[in-house]
Amino acid sequence: MKAQLLALGAVLATHLVAAETPDVEAQGFPGFPDFPKIPFPGDWYNKFRQLTPEKLIWHIGIKDLMAGAKKLEGIAYATPERNRVFGTKAHNDTVDYLVRELQRTHYYDVVKQKQIHLWSMSNATFKVNGKDTEVTPMTYSPSGQSKADIVLVNNLGCVAEDFPPEVNGKIALILRGDCTFGLKSALAGSAKAVGALIYNNIPGPLSGTLGSPSDPNGPYPPTVGVSKEIGDGLAARAGSETLTGELLAHSEFQNRTTFNVIATSKDGDKNNIIAIGGHTDSVEAGPGINDDGSGIIGNLIIAKALARFKVPNAVRFLFWTAEEYGLLGSQFYVDNLTPQERDKIRLYLNFDMTASPNYANMIYDGDGSTFNVTGPAGSAEIEKLFQKYYEDRKQPHIPTEFDGRSDYDAFISVGIPSGGIFTGAEGIKTEEQAKMFGGTAGIAYDANYHGKGDNVTNINKDAWLLNTKGAAYVLATYARSTKGLPPKDPPPKDENQARSLGRYGGVKPFNGSCSEI
């Protein structure tokens, strides 16, 4: 047996030498034995590195996802604020952690994109006829104190005509929906309201942002959000009795330096870039592990796995800052692209909240078949590919609207096809959805949304793993080829048209991460 093994080893060694040796017959050595051709080891390696969706998915595991989530929670809890709000030490540590992990792969060109945005923190109290009422101040609300009657605004407060003359000197009560909180507040200010009380159109409290420190439609009065239950009660009483509100709001403002993280594969076609993103910041209330630690850790694990493979198309991982303050990081990135750079981005995939505890598998409605808000050309094909991923695995899915509440908005606004997965925020799970996905009907997809309970304990591991693998599946498919996509739409001709494509497209405010509408 030993002699046979030695003989076999000698033959294999000869074969390997022959594979690396020039053609000896052509060199003038006729009669050299015609050994069978075997591939050079480098060919085996290159074949191993060929990317397929299933190969990439194989490298995605819950252990790595949970380790990343615990890392983010630890970063937040190591600071007195126990959050990862942009510009804080914890957020800067989050950015540096991502940069280190990406650089260790030696697969990406990693850049920190510096920018300055206005941070704001507010506190507010509110009383109705002397009774304390729970409210949440809107980000960028000004400070102020007022005592005045509450006047119900007509319709949804999205046009000046909705504000009757009686609003002058009063506190405006406005229903959420159809337009941004910032526009509602600005129109109230233009009508000389001394305060704005925006109430939710779905069960539960309301927190959000005015989107920017000012609005051309008018000055912001002190603006707070209130739950649907309280708001409906006030609206019902406002027509038949006098309601006196006492509003006290205090806000602080500070310009903060912060960073996007941009990691582009060194390999692949740089004229056909597949972009994938999620946001790195949290709200003040908590560490933001589902919103959006789930998205950025999922994308980081995918980025590490992708480093094992060759990609025909370049892949760009984008980690956004200041999403919770109005999608500021992603808008800054897109605004600073040259037309040539923008044209090189073939599509954008967004992953924001992929591990909601009472989840539903939601795919952005790229073809507009459900919500009548269509993404740029190519978005329908992205939606169909996500559908295929779920259906191949016999997993249910439903559509969700491009409502302008996450970082895809800037890309859609300039005609870049977009898509992604979302598992729900403050929206309420229906009976039908509970039958499809399990969980509990009648409560929020994520009861800890924008709260201190958005931590490692309160995420759904099964949903997170399934949806991160879905992200990897679609990314790998398009990193291999985009031949199935139609030509891109031309970009809008002016900025006003661009903004109307996303944030002001008549959308409904039920889903998404950043509450701006």
C-alpha positions as CSV (number, residue, x, y, z in Angstrom):
1,M,0.0,0.0,0.0
2,K,2.8,2.4,0.9
3,A,4.5,1.8,-2.5
4,Q,1.1,2.4,-4.3
5,L,0.6,5.7,-2.5
6,L,4.1,6.9,-3.3
7,A,3.6,6.0,-7.0
8,L,0.3,7.9,-7.0
9,G,1.9,10.9,-5.4
10,A,4.6,10.9,-8.1
11,V,2.1,10.9,-10.9
12,L,0.1,13.8,-9.3
13,A,3.3,15.8,-8.8
14,T,4.2,15.2,-12.5
15,H,0.8,16.4,-13.5
16,L,1.1,19.6,-11.5
17,V,4.6,20.3,-12.9
18,A,3.3,19.7,-16.5
19,A,0.4,22.2,-15.8
20,E,3.0,24.9,-15.0
21,T,5.5,23.9,-17.7
22,P,5.5,25.3,-21.3
23,D,4.3,23.0,-24.1
24,V,7.5,20.7,-24.3
25,E,6.3,19.3,-27.7
26,A,6.4,22.8,-29.1
27,Q,9.9,23.2,-27.6
28,G,11.3,20.3,-29.6
29,F,10.8,17.3,-27.4
30,P,8.7,14.9,-29.5
31,G,7.3,11.8,-27.9
32,F,6.9,13.4,-24.4
33,P,4.1,11.5,-22.6
34,D,0.7,13.1,-23.2
35,F,-0.5,13.5,-19.6
36,P,-4.1,14.4,-19.0
37,K,-4.6,18.2,-18.6
38,I,-5.6,19.3,-15.1
39,P,-6.4,22.9,-14.1
40,F,-3.8,25.0,-12.5
41,P,-4.5,25.6,-8.8
42,G,-5.1,29.3,-9.5
43,D,-8.0,28.3,-11.8
44,W,-9.6,26.4,-9.0
45,Y,-9.2,29.5,-6.7
46,N,-10.8,31.8,-9.3
47,K,-13.7,29.4,-9.8
48,F,-14.2,29.3,-6.0
49,R,-14.3,33.1,-6.0
50,Q,-17.0,33.4,-8.6
51,L,-20.0,35.1,-6.9
52,T,-23.5,33.5,-6.8
53,P,-26.4,34.5,-4.6
54,E,-26.4,31.2,-2.8
55,K,-22.7,31.3,-2.1
56,L,-23.0,34.8,-0.5
57,I,-26.1,33.8,1.5
58,W,-24.2,30.8,2.9
59,H,-21.8,33.2,4.8
60,I,-24.6,35.1,6.6
61,G,-25.3,33.8,10.1
62,I,-27.2,34.9,13.1
63,K,-24.1,34.6,15.4
64,D,-22.3,37.4,13.5
65,L,-25.4,39.5,13.3
66,M,-26.0,39.3,17.0
67,A,-22.3,40.1,17.8
68,G,-22.6,43.2,15.7
69,A,-25.9,44.2,17.4
70,K,-24.2,43.8,20.9
71,K,-21.3,45.9,19.7
72,L,-23.6,48.8,18.8
73,E,-25.5,48.5,22.0
74,G,-22.3,48.5,24.0
75,I,-21.1,51.6,22.1
76,A,-24.3,53.4,23.1
77,Y,-24.5,52.2,26.7
78,A,-20.9,53.2,27.3
79,T,-22.0,56.9,27.2
80,P,-24.3,58.7,29.6
81,E,-26.8,59.4,26.8
82,R,-27.2,55.6,26.0
83,N,-27.9,56.4,22.4
84,R,-26.1,56.9,19.1
85,V,-27.4,60.3,18.0
86,F,-25.3,61.8,15.2
87,G,-22.3,63.9,16.3
88,T,-22.1,62.2,19.8
89,K,-19.2,60.1,20.9
90,A,-21.3,57.0,20.5
91,H,-22.1,57.8,17.0
92,N,-18.5,58.7,16.1
93,D,-17.5,55.4,17.7
94,T,-20.1,53.6,15.5
95,V,-18.6,55.3,12.4
96,D,-15.0,54.3,13.4
97,Y,-16.1,50.7,14.1
98,L,-17.6,50.4,10.6
99,V,-14.5,51.9,9.0
100,R,-12.1,49.5,10.9
101,E,-14.2,46.5,10.0
102,L,-14.4,47.4,6.3
103,Q,-10.7,48.3,6.1
104,R,-9.7,44.9,7.6
105,T,-11.1,43.1,4.5
106,H,-8.6,44.9,2.2
107,Y,-11.4,44.6,-0.4
108,Y,-12.8,48.1,-0.3
109,D,-11.7,51.7,-0.8
110,V,-13.1,53.3,2.4
111,V,-13.9,57.0,2.8
112,K,-15.4,59.1,5.6
113,Q,-17.5,61.8,4.0
114,K,-17.4,64.9,6.3
115,Q,-20.4,67.2,6.7
116,I,-22.0,69.5,9.2
117,H,-25.6,69.4,10.2
118,L,-27.7,71.2,12.8
119,W,-28.5,69.1,15.9
120,S,-31.5,69.9,18.0
121,M,-32.9,68.6,21.3
122,S,-36.2,69.8,22.7
123,N,-38.4,69.3,25.8
124,A,-42.0,70.3,26.1
125,T,-45.0,70.2,28.4
126,F,-48.6,70.7,27.5
127,K,-51.8,71.2,29.4
128,V,-55.4,71.2,28.3
129,N,-57.8,73.1,30.6
130,G,-55.1,72.7,33.3
131,K,-54.7,68.9,32.8
132,D,-51.3,67.6,31.9
133,T,-51.2,66.0,28.5
134,E,-48.4,63.9,27.1
135,V,-46.7,65.4,24.0
136,T,-43.4,64.9,22.2
137,P,-41.6,67.9,20.7
138,M,-40.7,67.8,17.1
139,T,-37.0,68.0,16.2
140,Y,-36.2,71.6,15.1
141,S,-39.2,73.0,17.0
142,P,-38.3,76.5,18.3
143,S,-38.6,77.3,22.0
144,G,-41.7,79.2,23.2
145,Q,-44.4,79.5,25.8
146,S,-48.1,80.2,25.1
147,K,-51.5,79.9,26.6
148,A,-54.3,80.0,24.1
149,D,-57.4,78.3,22.8
150,I,-57.0,75.2,20.6
151,V,-58.4,75.5,17.1
152,L,-59.0,72.5,14.8
153,V,-57.5,73.0,11.4
154,N,-59.5,72.0,8.3
155,N,-58.5,68.9,6.3
156,L,-54.8,67.9,6.8
157,G,-53.2,71.4,7.1
158,C,-51.2,71.0,3.9
159,V,-52.3,74.2,2.2
160,A,-52.8,77.7,3.5
161,E,-56.6,77.5,2.9
162,D,-56.8,74.8,5.5
163,F,-56.0,77.3,8.3
164,P,-59.1,79.5,9.2
165,P,-58.7,83.1,10.5
166,E,-59.5,81.8,14.0
167,V,-56.0,80.2,14.1
168,N,-54.4,83.7,14.6
169,G,-53.0,83.8,18.1
170,K,-54.3,80.2,18.9
171,I,-52.8,76.7,19.1
172,A,-53.5,74.8,15.8
173,L,-54.6,71.2,16.1
174,I,-53.6,69.4,12.9
175,L,-54.1,65.8,11.8
176,R,-51.0,63.9,10.5
177,G,-51.0,62.9,6.8
178,D,-50.2,63.7,3.1
179,C,-47.5,66.3,3.7
180,T,-44.5,66.9,6.0
181,F,-44.6,67.9,9.6
182,G,-42.4,70.9,8.6
183,L,-45.0,72.1,6.0
184,K,-47.9,71.8,8.5
185,S,-45.9,73.8,11.1
186,A,-44.8,76.4,8.7
187,L,-48.3,77.0,7.4
188,A,-49.5,77.3,11.0
189,G,-46.9,79.9,11.6
190,S,-47.8,81.7,8.5
191,A,-51.4,81.9,9.8
192,K,-50.0,83.4,13.0
193,A,-50.6,80.4,15.3
194,V,-48.7,80.5,18.5
195,G,-48.3,76.7,18.6
196,A,-48.9,73.6,16.6
197,L,-50.2,70.3,17.9
198,I,-49.9,67.5,15.3
199,Y,-51.9,64.3,16.2
200,N,-51.3,60.8,14.9
201,N,-53.4,59.1,12.3
202,I,-52.7,55.7,13.6
203,P,-52.8,54.4,17.2
204,G,-50.0,55.4,19.5
205,P,-47.9,58.5,20.2
206,L,-46.2,60.6,17.5
207,S,-42.6,61.8,17.4
208,G,-40.9,63.2,14.4
209,T,-38.8,66.0,12.8
210,L,-39.7,69.2,11.0
211,G,-37.0,68.1,8.6
212,S,-34.9,71.3,8.6
213,P,-34.4,74.4,10.9
214,S,-36.7,76.6,8.7
215,D,-39.2,76.4,5.9
216,P,-39.9,79.0,3.2
217,N,-43.7,78.6,3.7
218,G,-43.6,80.4,7.1
219,P,-42.0,80.5,10.6
220,Y,-42.3,77.5,12.8
221,P,-44.3,78.0,16.0
222,P,-43.4,75.6,18.9
223,T,-44.5,72.3,17.5
224,V,-45.3,69.0,19.3
225,G,-46.7,65.6,18.4
226,V,-49.5,63.8,20.3
227,S,-51.1,60.4,20.1
228,K,-54.1,59.6,17.9
229,E,-56.2,58.8,21.0
230,I,-55.6,62.2,22.6
231,G,-55.8,64.0,19.3
232,D,-59.1,62.4,18.3
233,G,-60.5,63.4,21.7
234,L,-59.4,67.0,21.4
235,A,-60.7,67.2,17.8
236,A,-64.1,65.9,18.9
237,R,-64.4,68.4,21.7
238,A,-63.0,71.4,19.9
239,G,-66.2,72.2,18.0
240,S,-68.4,72.2,21.1
241,E,-66.4,73.5,24.0
242,T,-63.5,75.9,24.7
243,L,-60.2,74.1,25.1
244,T,-57.4,76.1,26.5
245,G,-53.9,74.8,25.9
246,E,-50.7,75.8,27.7
247,L,-47.6,74.9,25.7
248,L,-44.0,75.3,27.0
249,A,-41.2,74.2,24.7
250,H,-37.5,74.5,25.1
251,S,-35.0,73.7,22.4
252,E,-31.2,73.7,22.0
253,F,-29.4,73.8,18.7
254,Q,-25.8,73.0,17.8
255,N,-23.9,72.6,14.5
256,R,-22.2,69.1,14.6
257,T,-19.6,67.6,12.4
258,T,-20.4,64.1,11.3
259,F,-19.6,61.5,8.6
260,N,-21.0,59.1,6.1
261,V,-19.0,56.0,5.5
262,I,-18.5,55.0,1.8
263,A,-16.9,51.7,1.0
264,T,-16.5,50.8,-2.7
265,S,-15.1,47.4,-3.9
266,K,-11.7,47.7,-5.6
267,D,-13.0,45.0,-8.0
268,G,-15.8,45.3,-10.5
269,D,-17.1,47.7,-13.1
270,K,-17.0,51.3,-11.7
271,N,-19.3,52.5,-14.4
272,N,-22.1,50.1,-13.1
273,I,-22.1,50.4,-9.4
274,I,-24.6,48.6,-7.1
275,A,-25.2,50.7,-4.1
276,I,-26.5,49.5,-0.8
277,G,-27.2,51.5,2.4
278,G,-28.6,52.0,5.9
279,H,-28.3,54.7,8.5
280,T,-25.9,54.7,11.4
281,D,-27.6,57.1,13.9
282,S,-30.4,56.6,16.4
283,V,-32.9,58.9,18.1
284,E,-32.3,60.4,21.6
285,A,-34.4,57.8,23.4
286,G,-32.3,54.6,22.9
287,P,-29.5,52.7,21.1
288,G,-31.4,52.1,17.9
289,I,-30.7,48.4,17.4
290,N,-33.5,47.7,15.1
291,D,-33.7,51.3,13.8
292,D,-31.2,50.9,12.1
293,G,-28.6,48.7,13.7
294,S,-30.3,45.8,12.0
295,G,-29.7,47.4,8.6
296,I,-26.1,48.5,9.0
297,I,-24.9,45.4,10.8
298,G,-26.6,43.3,8.2
299,N,-24.9,45.3,5.4
300,L,-21.6,45.0,7.2
301,I,-21.8,41.2,7.5
302,I,-22.7,41.1,3.8
303,A,-19.7,43.3,3.0
304,K,-17.4,41.0,4.8
305,A,-18.8,38.0,3.1
306,L,-18.6,39.6,-0.3
307,A,-14.9,40.1,0.2
308,R,-14.4,36.4,-0.5
309,F,-15.6,36.8,-4.1
310,K,-14.9,38.6,-7.4
311,V,-17.6,40.9,-8.5
312,P,-18.3,41.8,-12.2
313,N,-20.0,45.1,-11.1
314,A,-18.5,47.3,-8.4
315,V,-20.5,47.3,-5.1
316,R,-20.7,50.4,-2.9
317,F,-21.7,50.1,0.8
318,L,-23.1,53.4,2.1
319,F,-23.6,54.0,5.9
320,W,-25.6,57.2,6.4
321,T,-25.4,59.8,9.1
322,A,-28.3,61.9,10.5
323,E,-31.1,60.0,9.0
324,E,-33.2,60.6,12.0
325,Y,-32.9,64.4,11.6
326,G,-34.4,64.3,8.1
327,L,-32.4,61.9,5.8
328,L,-29.5,64.4,5.9
329,G,-26.6,62.2,5.3
330,S,-28.0,60.5,2.2
331,Q,-29.3,63.8,0.8
332,F,-25.8,65.3,1.3
333,Y,-24.2,62.4,-0.6
334,V,-26.5,62.6,-3.6
335,D,-26.4,66.4,-3.7
336,N,-22.6,66.3,-3.9
337,L,-22.4,63.7,-6.7
338,T,-21.5,65.1,-10.1
339,P,-23.8,64.1,-13.0
340,Q,-21.1,61.7,-14.1
341,E,-20.8,60.1,-10.7
342,R,-24.6,59.8,-10.4
343,D,-24.9,58.1,-13.7
344,K,-22.5,55.4,-12.6
345,I,-24.8,54.2,-9.8
346,R,-27.0,51.6,-11.5
347,L,-29.3,51.1,-8.5
348,Y,-29.7,51.6,-4.8
349,L,-30.9,49.1,-2.2
350,N,-32.1,50.4,1.2
351,F,-32.3,48.4,4.5
352,D,-33.8,50.2,7.4
353,M,-35.4,48.2,10.2
354,T,-35.2,44.6,9.2
355,A,-35.7,42.9,12.6
356,S,-38.9,44.3,14.0
357,P,-40.2,42.1,16.8
358,N,-43.7,41.9,15.5
359,Y,-42.5,41.9,11.9
360,A,-43.9,41.6,8.4
361,N,-41.7,41.1,5.4
362,M,-42.3,44.2,3.4
363,I,-40.9,44.9,-0.1
364,Y,-40.8,48.5,-1.5
365,D,-43.5,48.8,-4.1
366,G,-41.3,49.6,-7.0
367,D,-43.9,49.1,-9.7
368,G,-46.6,51.1,-7.9
369,S,-49.2,48.4,-8.3
370,T,-50.4,48.7,-4.7
371,F,-49.8,52.3,-3.6
372,N,-49.7,54.1,-7.0
373,V,-46.3,55.6,-6.2
374,T,-43.9,54.2,-8.8
375,G,-40.1,54.2,-8.4
376,P,-37.8,55.1,-11.2
377,A,-37.4,52.6,-14.1
378,G,-35.8,49.4,-12.8
379,S,-37.5,49.6,-9.3
380,A,-40.2,47.2,-10.5
381,E,-37.6,44.6,-11.4
382,I,-35.9,45.0,-8.0
383,E,-39.2,44.4,-6.3
384,K,-39.8,41.3,-8.4
385,L,-36.3,39.9,-7.4
386,F,-37.1,40.3,-3.7
387,Q,-40.4,38.6,-4.3
388,K,-38.6,35.7,-6.0
389,Y,-36.3,35.4,-3.0
390,Y,-39.2,35.0,-0.5
391,E,-41.3,32.8,-2.8
392,D,-38.4,30.4,-3.5
393,R,-38.2,29.9,0.3
394,K,-42.0,29.7,0.8
395,Q,-42.0,32.9,2.9
396,P,-44.9,35.4,2.8
397,H,-44.3,39.0,1.8
398,I,-46.4,42.2,1.3
399,P,-45.6,45.5,-0.4
400,T,-44.7,48.7,1.4
401,E,-44.9,52.2,0.0
402,F,-42.1,54.5,-1.2
403,D,-43.3,57.1,1.3
404,G,-40.1,59.2,1.6
405,R,-39.3,58.2,5.1
406,S,-35.9,56.5,4.6
407,D,-32.7,57.1,2.7
408,Y,-33.8,55.7,-0.7
409,D,-35.6,59.1,-1.1
410,A,-32.6,61.0,-2.3
411,F,-31.9,58.3,-4.9
412,I,-35.5,58.1,-6.2
413,S,-35.5,61.9,-6.5
414,V,-32.8,61.8,-9.1
415,G,-34.1,58.9,-11.1
416,I,-31.9,56.1,-9.6
417,P,-33.9,52.8,-9.4
418,S,-34.3,51.7,-5.8
419,G,-35.7,48.9,-3.6
420,G,-35.3,47.2,-0.3
421,I,-36.9,45.4,2.7
422,F,-38.6,46.9,5.7
423,T,-40.2,45.0,8.6
424,G,-42.4,47.7,10.1
425,A,-42.2,50.6,12.6
426,E,-45.1,52.2,14.5
427,G,-47.8,50.9,12.1
428,I,-50.2,48.3,13.4
429,K,-50.2,44.7,12.3
430,T,-53.5,43.5,10.9
431,E,-55.3,40.3,11.6
432,E,-54.5,39.1,8.0
433,Q,-50.8,39.9,8.5
434,A,-50.7,38.1,11.8
435,K,-52.0,35.0,10.0
436,M,-49.3,35.4,7.3
437,F,-46.3,36.2,9.5
438,G,-47.3,35.2,13.0
439,G,-47.0,37.7,15.8
440,T,-49.8,39.7,17.3
441,A,-52.5,41.7,15.5
442,G,-53.6,45.1,16.8
443,I,-50.2,46.2,18.1
444,A,-47.2,47.9,16.4
445,Y,-44.7,46.0,14.3
446,D,-42.1,47.5,16.6
447,A,-43.5,48.7,19.9
448,N,-40.1,50.0,20.8
449,Y,-39.8,52.2,17.7
450,H,-37.9,55.4,18.7
451,G,-37.8,54.3,22.3
452,K,-35.3,53.1,24.9
453,G,-36.5,49.5,24.4
454,D,-35.0,49.4,20.8
455,N,-32.2,47.2,22.1
456,V,-30.7,43.8,21.5
457,T,-33.3,42.0,23.6
458,N,-36.2,43.3,21.5
459,I,-35.3,42.2,17.9
460,N,-36.7,39.3,16.0
461,K,-33.7,37.1,15.1
462,D,-35.6,34.9,12.6
463,A,-36.8,38.0,10.7
464,W,-33.3,39.6,10.8
465,L,-31.6,36.5,9.4
466,L,-34.2,35.9,6.7
467,N,-34.1,39.5,5.5
468,T,-30.3,40.0,5.7
469,K,-30.0,36.9,3.5
470,G,-32.6,38.5,1.2
471,A,-30.4,41.6,1.0
472,A,-27.4,39.4,0.1
473,Y,-29.4,37.5,-2.5
474,V,-30.5,40.6,-4.4
475,L,-27.1,42.3,-4.0
476,A,-25.2,39.3,-5.4
477,T,-27.6,39.0,-8.3
478,Y,-27.0,42.5,-9.5
479,A,-23.3,42.5,-8.6
480,R,-23.1,39.6,-11.2
481,S,-25.3,41.3,-13.9
482,T,-27.8,44.1,-14.4
483,K,-28.8,43.0,-17.9
484,G,-32.4,42.4,-16.8
485,L,-32.9,46.1,-15.9
486,P,-34.4,48.6,-18.3
487,P,-32.5,51.8,-19.1
488,K,-32.5,54.4,-16.3
489,D,-34.9,57.3,-16.2
490,P,-33.3,60.7,-17.0
491,P,-32.7,62.8,-13.9
492,P,-35.3,65.5,-13.1
493,K,-34.5,68.9,-14.7
494,D,-34.8,71.0,-11.6
495,E,-34.6,70.5,-7.8
496,N,-38.3,71.2,-7.2
497,Q,-39.3,68.4,-9.5
498,A,-36.7,66.1,-7.9
499,R,-38.1,66.7,-4.4
500,S,-41.7,66.0,-5.6
501,L,-40.7,62.5,-6.7
502,G,-40.1,61.3,-3.2
503,R,-41.1,63.3,-0.2
504,Y,-44.1,65.1,-1.6
505,G,-45.6,62.5,-3.8
506,G,-49.0,62.3,-2.1
507,V,-47.8,59.5,0.0
508,K,-49.2,58.2,3.3
509,P,-47.2,58.3,6.5
510,F,-47.5,54.7,7.7
511,N,-44.1,53.2,7.2
512,G,-40.4,54.1,7.3
513,S,-37.9,55.1,9.9
514,C,-37.4,58.9,9.9
515,S,-40.8,60.5,10.9
516,E,-40.9,63.5,8.7
517,I,-44.5,63.0,7.4
